Amino acid sequence: MRIPVTFAVGLPVRRTRPGRVVTTLFRWIESGFQASRFRALLEAGEVSPPAPQHDGMYGPRLVRALRRLRIG
């Protein structure tokens, strides 16, 4: 989507956590919602489910569970 964005005083958006998340989400949309793009966010701990719902399942552990269930 090539949206030029900076954060604060010219800091490249990719150097911030929100910037990495937004950038990866845009790439995920551009790729036709490929599961690997979203899994990368989960594995890196950049996004996680809301606390009451994840019951300790986040990051690599959540990704492994989704793979075992053949989800994504």
Buried (B, 14 or more C-beta within 10 A) or exposed (E): EEEEEEEEEEEEBEEBEEBBBBBBBBBBEEEEEBBEBBBBBBBBEBBBEEEEEEEEBBBEEBBEEBEEEEEB
